[in-house]
Amino acid sequence: MKPRFLLSPDQLVASARVELPAEAAHHAVRVLRLGAGAVLEIFDGAGRRATATVLSTDRDRCTVEIDAAILSSVTKSLLQITLLQGIAAADRMDWIIEKSIELGVDRVVPMMAQRSTVKLDADRAKKRHLHWQRIAVAACMQCGQDQLPTVDSPLPARTAFAEFAEFAEFVHHPAGLSQRLILDPLAPDSLVQTVRSLMTDDLATNHTTNLADRSSWVLAVGPESGFDLDEIEAAKRAGFKPVRMGPRVLRTETAGPAAIAALQTLCGDF
């Protein structure tokens, strides 16, 4: 796989000669040791990609020439998935964002829950947000995703639930299936049971079992100790349906990616 680097959409122009951004140039020159003639891939975070050739390097500068062919992405997930993730400690949050993007998530909303062990003041929240955005770029570089997912600034959990109360305002396919789920190990129904039930209802309504291209999902996952009861009730009032992930209790860094993978298997692009 060719090394991949992010450019802004206005820089991704056929046959143009451009300099890689400073951080990308440093990685290309100092880490990957790319030199003149090396072939790499450029993507713009908006769904386009192109091959490029290194023309010259100088310390932390790298000039490339973009190929004449600009291609549309074929790697975007068929499902639109938003992950509301209770902020986890240390590198667990990095791992969650990275793996969720590899699995095809569109948007990540970090949430400050009552049981979160990580407490962020305004300054720390801003720094963590910038860090998570860099994690998102790196994940796209690695997995071949050309559409850069959105990573929101941290929000209190109840605020996040309230913002998704009218989910139709947030989806690209309002005529299709839109569902909000909150992971709760005490829920009576499993995620698979719930999705299969929705697929059955969709078949009866639209005479098709293909939910891809017409379905949008919001998954809410708690921090290390889960959501408290008041937060679960707030989510229910906002239209979230509690579901469990099988008979075992998953850690927070496992639950979100596992749920995304399950959705992709049941009605996505796996």
SULNORPE-V425568 format. One record per residue. N is the residue number from 1. RES is the residue in one letter. SS is DSSP state (2 for helix, 1 for strand, 0 for the rest). Layout:
n=N res=RES ss=SS
n=N res=RES ss=SS
This chain:
n=1 res=M ss=0
n=2 res=K ss=0
n=3 res=P ss=0
n=4 res=R ss=1
n=5 res=F ss=1
n=6 res=L ss=1
n=7 res=L ss=0
n=8 res=S ss=0
n=9 res=P ss=0
n=10 res=D ss=0
n=11 res=Q ss=0
n=12 res=L ss=0
n=13 res=V ss=0
n=14 res=A ss=0
n=15 res=S ss=0
n=16 res=A ss=0
n=17 res=R ss=1
n=18 res=V ss=1
n=19 res=E ss=1
n=20 res=L ss=0
n=21 res=P ss=0
n=22 res=A ss=2
n=23 res=E ss=2
n=24 res=A ss=2
n=25 res=A ss=2
n=26 res=H ss=2
n=27 res=H ss=2
n=28 res=A ss=2
n=29 res=V ss=2
n=30 res=R ss=2
n=31 res=V ss=2
n=32 res=L ss=0
n=33 res=R ss=0
n=34 res=L ss=0
n=35 res=G ss=0
n=36 res=A ss=0
n=37 res=G ss=0
n=38 res=A ss=0
n=39 res=V ss=1
n=40 res=L ss=1
n=41 res=E ss=1
n=42 res=I ss=1
n=43 res=F ss=1
n=44 res=D ss=0
n=45 res=G ss=1
n=46 res=A ss=1
n=47 res=G ss=0
n=48 res=R ss=1
n=49 res=R ss=1
n=50 res=A ss=1
n=51 res=T ss=1
n=52 res=A ss=1
n=53 res=T ss=1
n=54 res=V ss=1
n=55 res=L ss=1
n=56 res=S ss=1
n=57 res=T ss=1
n=58 res=D ss=1
n=59 res=R ss=0
n=60 res=D ss=0
n=61 res=R ss=1
n=62 res=C ss=1
n=63 res=T ss=1
n=64 res=V ss=1
n=65 res=E ss=1
n=66 res=I ss=1
n=67 res=D ss=0
n=68 res=A ss=0
n=69 res=A ss=0
n=70 res=I ss=0
n=71 res=L ss=1
n=72 res=S ss=1
n=73 res=S ss=0
n=74 res=V ss=0
n=75 res=T ss=0
n=76 res=K ss=0
n=77 res=S ss=0
n=78 res=L ss=0
n=79 res=L ss=0
n=80 res=Q ss=1
n=81 res=I ss=1
n=82 res=T ss=1
n=83 res=L ss=1
n=84 res=L ss=1
n=85 res=Q ss=1
n=86 res=G ss=1
n=87 res=I ss=0
n=88 res=A ss=0
n=89 res=A ss=0
n=90 res=A ss=0
n=91 res=D ss=0
n=92 res=R ss=2
n=93 res=M ss=2
n=94 res=D ss=2
n=95 res=W ss=2
n=96 res=I ss=2
n=97 res=I ss=2
n=98 res=E ss=2
n=99 res=K ss=2
n=100 res=S ss=2
n=101 res=I ss=2
n=102 res=E ss=2
n=103 res=L ss=0
n=104 res=G ss=0
n=105 res=V ss=0
n=106 res=D ss=0
n=107 res=R ss=1
n=108 res=V ss=1
n=109 res=V ss=1
n=110 res=P ss=1
n=111 res=M ss=1
n=112 res=M ss=1
n=113 res=A ss=0
n=114 res=Q ss=0
n=115 res=R ss=0
n=116 res=S ss=0
n=117 res=T ss=0
n=118 res=V ss=0
n=119 res=K ss=0
n=120 res=L ss=0
n=121 res=D ss=0
n=122 res=A ss=2
n=123 res=D ss=2
n=124 res=R ss=2
n=125 res=A ss=2
n=126 res=K ss=2
n=127 res=K ss=2
n=128 res=R ss=2
n=129 res=H ss=2
n=130 res=L ss=2
n=131 res=H ss=2
n=132 res=W ss=2
n=133 res=Q ss=2
n=134 res=R ss=2
n=135 res=I ss=2
n=136 res=A ss=2
n=137 res=V ss=2
n=138 res=A ss=2
n=139 res=A ss=2
n=140 res=C ss=2
n=141 res=M ss=2
n=142 res=Q ss=2
n=143 res=C ss=2
n=144 res=G ss=0
n=145 res=Q ss=0
n=146 res=D ss=0
n=147 res=Q ss=1
n=148 res=L ss=0
n=149 res=P ss=0
n=150 res=T ss=1
n=151 res=V ss=1
n=152 res=D ss=0
n=153 res=S ss=0
n=154 res=P ss=0
n=155 res=L ss=1
n=156 res=P ss=1
n=157 res=A ss=2
n=158 res=R ss=2
n=159 res=T ss=2
n=160 res=A ss=2
n=161 res=F ss=2
n=162 res=A ss=2
n=163 res=E ss=2
n=164 res=F ss=0
n=165 res=A ss=0
n=166 res=E ss=0
n=167 res=F ss=2
n=168 res=A ss=2
n=169 res=E ss=2
n=170 res=F ss=2
n=171 res=V ss=0
n=172 res=H ss=0
n=173 res=H ss=0
n=174 res=P ss=0
n=175 res=A ss=0
n=176 res=G ss=0
n=177 res=L ss=1
n=178 res=S ss=1
n=179 res=Q ss=1
n=180 res=R ss=1
n=181 res=L ss=1
n=182 res=I ss=1
n=183 res=L ss=1
n=184 res=D ss=0
n=185 res=P ss=0
n=186 res=L ss=0
n=187 res=A ss=0
n=188 res=P ss=0
n=189 res=D ss=0
n=190 res=S ss=1
n=191 res=L ss=2
n=192 res=V ss=2
n=193 res=Q ss=2
n=194 res=T ss=2
n=195 res=V ss=2
n=196 res=R ss=2
n=197 res=S ss=2
n=198 res=L ss=2
n=199 res=M ss=2
n=200 res=T ss=2
n=201 res=D ss=2
n=202 res=D ss=2
n=203 res=L ss=2
n=204 res=A ss=2
n=205 res=T ss=2
n=206 res=N ss=2
n=207 res=H ss=0
n=208 res=T ss=0
n=209 res=T ss=0
n=210 res=N ss=0
n=211 res=L ss=0
n=212 res=A ss=0
n=213 res=D ss=0
n=214 res=R ss=0
n=215 res=S ss=1
n=216 res=S ss=1
n=217 res=W ss=1
n=218 res=V ss=1
n=219 res=L ss=1
n=220 res=A ss=1
n=221 res=V ss=1
n=222 res=G ss=0
n=223 res=P ss=0
n=224 res=E ss=0
n=225 res=S ss=0
n=226 res=G ss=0
n=227 res=F ss=0
n=228 res=D ss=0
n=229 res=L ss=2
n=230 res=D ss=2
n=231 res=E ss=2
n=232 res=I ss=2
n=233 res=E ss=2
n=234 res=A ss=2
n=235 res=A ss=2
n=236 res=K ss=2
n=237 res=R ss=2
n=238 res=A ss=0
n=239 res=G ss=0
n=240 res=F ss=0
n=241 res=K ss=1
n=242 res=P ss=1
n=243 res=V ss=1
n=244 res=R ss=1
n=245 res=M ss=0
n=246 res=G ss=0
n=247 res=P ss=0
n=248 res=R ss=0
n=249 res=V ss=0
n=250 res=L ss=0
n=251 res=R ss=0
n=252 res=T ss=2
n=253 res=E ss=2
n=254 res=T ss=2
n=255 res=A ss=2
n=256 res=G ss=2
n=257 res=P ss=2
n=258 res=A ss=2
n=259 res=A ss=2
n=260 res=I ss=2
n=261 res=A ss=2
n=262 res=A ss=2
n=263 res=L ss=2
n=264 res=Q ss=2
n=265 res=T ss=2
n=266 res=L ss=2
n=267 res=C ss=2
n=268 res=G ss=0
n=269 res=D ss=0
n=270 res=F ss=0
